[in-house]
Amino acid sequence: MLDSQRLRLLNLLLTLWLSIMICTPSLAEDMALLSVGPRIGFSGKTPLLGKEQKHFFRMTDVAAVFTLPWSWPLGGSPWSLKTRLIASAGLLEAAGDSGLIMTVVPDLALSGWDGLVTFDAGAGAGFLSNDKFGVQDFGGPVQIVATMGVRVNPFSHTSTGFRVQHFSDAGLYGSSSLGVDLYIIELGYRF
């Protein structure tokens, strides 16, 4: 049963990756690196989603934001809807344990006033090299990631933002696993 759930998740992730790779070259715009920078995150005991967490988590990583080819202006307003991809790699720590954390999250961004402010939301996949932190068990290495955030770009090459990111196996590894919500502060260099 568990192997069939893992196979379904792997098929879903491969299908998502293949769809992005096939669709991107046929469109007029190219995929481009928008920004890169460090992020720090922390959790609380009471999450926005899921059950109460067993430990206080800390995260440090580096995230890269890529623009994807699809975007839509919203009439004559200064706002537009854009597609992006957020990729990150870093360290997750709790209860004296630590592990590598990597994410790939396709994202839909509402950007206004010539990119001064951006609201975004997305869902994707995460990988944990260690899925047990003290008594808290994530269930397995592959996690579903949901995120939403706000980013402000006060100067031409800088950005700062706040993000909420939820990691969960969505029941893939059984009902005893437990995810985590992270509250993330991010800085970025814009290209």
Protein Blocks (a to p, Z undefined) as FASTA:
>chain_A
ZZmmmmmmmmmmmmmmmmmmmmmmmpmbdcddfbgcdddddddfbdfehcddfbdcdddd
dddddddfbdcdehjbfbdcddddddddddddeehiacddddddddddddeehhlaccdd
dddddddfbfcehjbcghiabdcdddddddddfbfkbccddddddddeehmnojkbccdd
dddddddddZZ
